Amino acid sequence: MGLSAGVILYHAAFGFTSAWREVVRTGRGAGLRAQMIMLALTVLVFTPLIAQGELFGVSLRGSVAPLNFSVVCGAFMFGLGMQLGGGCASGTLYTAGGGNTRMFITLIAFIAGSVLGTWQWSSWQDTMGLAPISLSQSFGLVGGILISFVIFAGIWYISILYERSRNEAIITEPRSGFSTLRGPWPLLAGALALVFIQVATLLLAGRPWGVTSAFALWGAKAVGSFGLDVSVWPYWSRPGPLNSLHQSIFSDVTTIMNLGIILGAAAAANLARKFSPSVALPKKQIIAAVIGGLLLGYGARIAFGCNIGAYFSGIGSTSLHGWLWFLSAFVGSILGTKLRPWFDLN
């Protein structure tokens, strides 16, 4: 699944970061609307599966988390970081795998920020907010799907109105000259392919797709090799994370998927003859990558996930924390887009 996700993300160039940036810069919302299609299909498939609780002997659970100040702050940091760092969680992996040198710097900083987030994780757990709310649990299977679809339709309609107010015509598919081997694939193709990855992950792992918990694990292993005992930190003292910490990283499902994404993107870039890393990077862009990566890692840890684990998987699980994450991250993304010229970023 990781290899497939890497190929799909690379060829589809399905960017969460670039789609949100286009809304701010040009008013174009085709990428955001493609995300709404992706989320709607995920909700349609996820909701009955999660309600069933088990399939083929695999226990299934959704991605549901509290709606608190930690989500607001963390998601805002993440949204800001994704514009400065140049990508989201999945975007960082596939662009780094595709040979983007700057994204390797973002990835390293992402891992460092994740470690900092686990160190201070307990300080954010008692912030004001609400207990987890799942629309499908609160309003039933059909009710959860219908309410989600109303929100999707609302965002779709608002994006149309906003695009029309800033441009003469609506562009439904901004890409032309599609190539199966070289990309970029149509937005709809990318959305459908990512829904497949998301559902397959749920059926194989028993929970939705996630990315950034592996970054925290990699960072913890790295600092542990220098004698720092992170197992005493509250984040790592919980049974699940503690078990992962004491095992090989290759026993971690998220790690395997992340490595698969990197390898899949690298293979796709080579087949498309686009793998050409550059070592010459402007200093301002390096600084932006470091700052962005740190914000991405720290924000994801305190916000219960990233654009995949909280936004895609959270909303797909009809969890309201996914929508709170989206709103907060989008505001951060607006600020990040405004700051990009300071770092000579287009």
Phi and psi in degrees as a GROMACS rama.xvg file:
@    title "Ramachandran Plot"
@    xaxis  label "Phi"
@    yaxis  label "Psi"
@TYPE xy
-63.1326  -45.432  GLY-2
-59.7395  -43.5201  LEU-3
-62.5236  -43.1341  SER-4
-62.5006  -38.8303  ALA-5
-62.3961  -45.768  GLY-6
-63.5436  -45.2269  VAL-7
-62.9738  -49.356  ILE-8
-62.2845  -38.2658  LEU-9
-70.0181  -51.635  TYR-10
-72.3525  -35.2202  HIS-11
-78.6136  -20.5783  ALA-12
46.6407  44.3285  ALA-13
-81.5266  85.25  PHE-14
-91.1271  124.835  GLY-15
-71.6335  -41.7452  PHE-16
-63.8773  -51.5967  THR-17
-67.3189  -34.8181  SER-18
-64.196  -43.6505  ALA-19
-69.0872  -36.4574  TRP-20
-66.0015  -36.2741  ARG-21
-65.0085  -35.399  GLU-22
-61.2248  -42.5647  VAL-23
-73.0433  -44.7274  VAL-24
-78.4442  -43.9739  ARG-25
-120.233  -11.423  THR-26
84.4492  -3.25549  GLY-27
-74.4261  128.018  ARG-28
-118.886  17.4435  GLY-29
-60.3498  -41.2761  ALA-30
-65.7673  -41.2418  GLY-31
-65.265  -40.0424  LEU-32
-66.8199  -34.4779  ARG-33
-63.9764  -35.8884  ALA-34
-64.5089  -37.0424  GLN-35
-65.0293  -38.3478  MET-36
-63.1131  -45.6142  ILE-37
-58.663  -45.9263  MET-38
-67.8869  -39.7861  LEU-39
-62.9711  -44.1388  ALA-40
-65.8189  -37.028  LEU-41
-63.9713  -45.703  THR-42
-59.9494  -41.428  VAL-43
-61.8003  -36.7503  LEU-44
-87.683  -44.1363  VAL-45
-62.1313  -45.7235  PHE-46
-56.9518  -50.5174  THR-47
-68.0247  -32.6454  PRO-48
-66.4402  -46.4128  LEU-49
-67.614  -36.734  ILE-50
-63.8181  -33.8916  ALA-51
-68.1039  -34.2787  GLN-52
85.521  -17.1918  GLY-53
-161.022  145.758  GLU-54
-152.383  128.662  LEU-55
54.1408  35.3725  PHE-56
82.0498  1.19504  GLY-57
-101.897  124.177  VAL-58
-72.4549  133.998  SER-59
-114.59  135.174  LEU-60
-139.578  154.102  ARG-61
-90.4518  -179.309  GLY-62
-105.041  96.4796  SER-63
-125.252  132.915  VAL-64
-143.857  166.385  ALA-65
-64.4428  159.875  PRO-66
-106.556  88.353  LEU-67
-131.609  179.495  ASN-68
-63.4683  -26.5371  PHE-69
-63.1604  -40.765  SER-70
-64.3588  -44.2538  VAL-71
-59.804  -50.3176  VAL-72
-67.4653  -46.5707  CYS-73
-64.1262  -42.7281  GLY-74
-67.3919  -38.4233  ALA-75
-60.3061  -45.5046  PHE-76
-59.147  -43.0338  MET-77
-64.3723  -45.0309  PHE-78
-61.7875  -40.819  GLY-79
-64.7321  -44.8656  LEU-80
-65.2028  -35.149  GLY-81
-68.0812  -28.6149  MET-82
-79.9799  -35.0708  GLN-83
-77.7713  -40.2287  LEU-84
-75.5928  -21.3082  GLY-85
97.8533  2.55034  GLY-86
-175.05  166.702  GLY-87
-90.0248  -158.882  CYS-88
-69.0442  -55.6895  ALA-89
-66.5074  -36.3743  SER-90
-64.3012  -38.7034  GLY-91
-61.4883  -42.2598  THR-92
-66.2589  -49.3711  LEU-93
-75.0878  -31.3478  TYR-94
-74.5162  -34.6972  THR-95
-64.727  -44.1104  ALA-96
-63.6789  -29.5485  GLY-97
-79.4036  -0.69787  GLY-98
103.958  10.5937  GLY-99
-79.3802  108.357  ASN-100
-63.516  -40.3649  THR-101
-60.9956  -32.5365  ARG-102
-73.9671  -21.5426  MET-103
-66.4895  -38.1844  PHE-104
-65.7223  -43.4416  ILE-105
-59.4748  -41.8464  THR-106
-62.9621  -44.0718  LEU-107
-62.4111  -44.3847  ILE-108
-66.4314  -34.8465  ALA-109
-57.9331  -46.4707  PHE-110
-64.3297  -42.9812  ILE-111
-62.9065  -42.8784  ALA-112
-63.8155  -34.204  GLY-113
-64.4436  -40.1992  SER-114
-63.0444  -44.2665  VAL-115
-60.9947  -38.3075  LEU-116
-65.0809  -38.6533  GLY-117
-70.1044  -32.6368  THR-118
-63.3041  -40.8507  TRP-119
-102.27  9.63004  GLN-120
-54.9417  -44.5126  TRP-121
-64.6309  -26.7788  SER-122
-69.0332  -20.1212  SER-123
-98.6512  -5.65926  TRP-124
-75.2706  -24.5969  GLN-125
-103.464  19.8624  ASP-126
-69.4697  156.706  THR-127
-64.7715  147.629  MET-128
163.667  -163.517  GLY-129
-116.864  156.499  LEU-130
-67.1765  161.933  ALA-131
-54.2294  138.394  PRO-132
-128.302  120.066  ILE-133
-108.449  124.196  SER-134
-61.0732  -38.1744  LEU-135
-70.5979  -30.3436  SER-136
-78.7109  -33.5537  GLN-137
-81.6643  -33.8963  SER-138
-121.868  9.13212  PHE-139
85.8647  166.934  GLY-140
-58.0569  -52.3493  LEU-141
-67.4959  -42.9902  VAL-142
-61.3914  -41.8555  GLY-143
-63.0328  -41.2443  GLY-144
-66.1937  -45.6547  ILE-145
-64.2047  -44.2598  LEU-146
-62.5395  -41.8777  ILE-147
-60.6451  -43.232  SER-148
-65.8912  -34.4017  PHE-149
-62.7518  -42.1464  VAL-150
-65.9405  -43.2661  ILE-151
-58.262  -46.2537  PHE-152
-63.8125  -37.4095  ALA-153
-63.4255  -45.3552  GLY-154
-66.1489  -39.8368  ILE-155
-57.5855  -48.5971  TRP-156
-65.8072  -42.4906  TYR-157
-62.7355  -40.2385  ILE-158
-65.7654  -35.2152  SER-159
-65.2334  -47.9879  ILE-160
-60.8128  -42.7177  LEU-161
-67.5275  -42.2601  TYR-162
-63.9529  -39.1923  GLU-163
-67.5034  -31.6658  ARG-164
-72.8984  -22.2843  SER-165
-108.067  -11.4779  ARG-166
-137.42  159.682  ASN-167
-72.6552  -33.6675  GLU-168
-138.798  156.218  ALA-169
-86.7662  132.707  ILE-170
-105.79  116.324  ILE-171
-87.0974  -30.3512  THR-172
-138.977  98.4567  GLU-173
-74.1286  -4.84021  PRO-174
-102.651  142.887  ARG-175
-136.844  164.814  SER-176
64.4438  48.3896  GLY-177
-63.5855  144.414  PHE-178
-135.47  126.855  SER-179
-61.6809  -37.7421  THR-180
-85.5466  -37.6326  LEU-181
-103.915  -18.447  ARG-182
70.6821  -175.096  GLY-183
-77.5781  143.785  PRO-184
-71.6883  160.46  TRP-185
-57.9363  150.829  PRO-186
-57.6868  -40.8951  LEU-187
-63.5648  -39.1648  LEU-188
-62.7715  -42.2455  ALA-189
-63.4829  -41.669  GLY-190
-62.4957  -46.2662  ALA-191
-64.6723  -40.4997  LEU-192
-65.0308  -38.7579  ALA-193
-71.7134  -30.4821  LEU-194
-63.0111  -40.5072  VAL-195
-59.8906  -45.669  PHE-196
-62.104  -43.1293  ILE-197
-62.7265  -47.4183  GLN-198
-67.6641  -41.075  VAL-199
-61.9799  -38.7953  ALA-200
-64.0206  -43.1107  THR-201
-58.4297  -44.6435  LEU-202
-71.92  -31.4144  LEU-203
-86.2662  -42.4811  LEU-204
-96.6473  -15.801  ALA-205
84.4331  1.15799  GLY-206
-150.233  161.602  ARG-207
-64.8375  169.311  PRO-208
-63.2774  136.214  TRP-209
-139.755  160.868  GLY-210
-130.167  -49.8646  VAL-211
-79.5071  -16.8991  THR-212
-61.9747  -30.3853  SER-213
-68.3997  -35.4104  ALA-214
-61.8497  -41.4492  PHE-215
-62.4581  -40.9788  ALA-216
-65.3988  -44.6278  LEU-217
-59.579  -44.1581  TRP-218
-65.5927  -39.9468  GLY-219
-64.2441  -40.6644  ALA-220
-63.2275  -39.4443  LYS-221
-66.2194  -49.1234  ALA-222
-70.4809  -27.9148  VAL-223
-65.0464  -31.4098  GLY-224
-68.4358  -15.0137  SER-225
-99.7601  11.1783  PHE-226
96.6795  0.374871  GLY-227
-83.5403  121.651  LEU-228
-89.0555  93.8557  ASP-229
-80.4079  -10.3423  VAL-230
-64.5287  -17.0345  SER-231
-83.6753  -11.6511  VAL-232
-71.7977  139.927  TRP-233
-53.4501  -35.4256  PRO-234
-60.4477  -42.8057  TYR-235
-89.0263  -10.8494  TRP-236
-81.374  -6.84658  SER-237
-73.7342  150.705  ARG-238
-54.2211  -48.503  PRO-239
-62.7098  -58.6973  GLY-240
-60.1087  -37.1784  PRO-241
-64.3158  -39.8148  LEU-242
-63.0031  -43.0967  ASN-243
-63.4331  -37.6221  SER-244
-64.7672  -33.7091  LEU-245
-88.8294  -8.8272  HIS-246
-102.318  171.596  GLN-247
-66.2499  147.498  SER-248
-63.3745  -21.5515  ILE-249
-78.8924  -0.300343  PHE-250
-93.5374  -4.2756  SER-251
-93.8035  121.044  ASP-252
-59.4304  -43.9621  VAL-253
-64.489  -38.931  THR-254
-60.4567  -46.4735  THR-255
-60.4993  -43.2268  ILE-256
-64.4722  -42.3653  MET-257
-62.2493  -43.4995  ASN-258
-64.3004  -36.7697  LEU-259
-62.8946  -40.0894  GLY-260
-61.4532  -45.6035  ILE-261
-61.3222  -46.8196  ILE-262
-67.4757  -40.0606  LEU-263
-63.6251  -42.0031  GLY-264
-66.8775  -39.0777  ALA-265
-63.32  -42.1471  ALA-266
-63.974  -43.3028  ALA-267
-63.4977  -41.026  ALA-268
-65.1518  -39.9021  ALA-269
-67.5838  -42.2291  ASN-270
-64.509  -34.035  LEU-271
-85.7494  -0.489121  ALA-272
58.3772  41.483  ARG-273
-117.962  4.74921  LYS-274
-81.3287  101.063  PHE-275
-146.792  78.1635  SER-276
-59.638  145.123  PRO-277
-120.002  130.643  SER-278
-92.0789  -15.1359  VAL-279
-87.4723  106.441  ALA-280
-125.769  133.681  LEU-281
-60.8768  145.626  PRO-282
-60.3047  -39.8706  LYS-283
-62.7009  -36.8292  LYS-284
-71.3013  -32.9001  GLN-285
-65.7378  -43.6186  ILE-286
-61.3704  -43.5795  ILE-287
-62.0783  -39.8694  ALA-288
-64.1579  -41.1028  ALA-289
-67.0119  -49.3815  VAL-290
-61.6457  -46.1164  ILE-291
-61.5128  -43.5159  GLY-292
-63.2355  -42.7565  GLY-293
-61.3795  -42.7037  LEU-294
-65.7476  -39.3418  LEU-295
-60.903  -49.339  LEU-296
-65.8126  -48.005  GLY-297
-65.4613  -45.6829  TYR-298
-60.9762  -42.769  GLY-299
-62.8958  -38.1573  ALA-300
-67.1447  -41.4174  ARG-301
-86.9104  -11.4765  ILE-302
-103.112  14.2237  ALA-303
62.8752  31.3171  PHE-304
133.602  -176.975  GLY-305
-116.513  -158.362  CYS-306
-64.2928  -23.8787  ASN-307
-89.8653  -57.8487  ILE-308
-68.5642  -34.6656  GLY-309
-100.954  -46.535  ALA-310
-76.6954  -64.2412  TYR-311
-64.8899  -54.8278  PHE-312
-73.8122  -36.862  SER-313
-66.0046  -51.5113  GLY-314
-66.2456  -36.7122  ILE-315
-61.6902  -26.6358  GLY-316
-91.6976  9.17323  SER-317
58.6777  30.889  THR-318
-87.5804  130.304  SER-319
-67.4457  -21.1149  LEU-320
-64.6968  -25.3883  HIS-321
-64.7731  -38.5033  GLY-322
-72.1577  -38.3329  TRP-323
-62.9558  -40.3905  LEU-324
-61.0348  -46.3905  TRP-325
-58.6334  -49.355  PHE-326
-62.3527  -44.8942  LEU-327
-67.5632  -42.7478  SER-328
-67.3169  -35.394  ALA-329
-66.2392  -39.2113  PHE-330
-62.6676  -43.9096  VAL-331
-62.0209  -36.0602  GLY-332
-66.983  -34.9533  SER-333
-61.951  -47.1733  ILE-334
-62.3756  -43.7198  LEU-335
-60.7307  -39.0609  GLY-336
-63.8589  -39.9254  THR-337
-66.6304  -30.5115  LYS-338
-85.2025  -16.3857  LEU-339
-54.8371  -41.9641  ARG-340
-60.4599  -26.5701  PRO-341
-61.5393  -27.3656  TRP-342
-106.787  18.469  PHE-343
58.9015  37.7373  ASP-344
-104.142  135.663  LEU-345
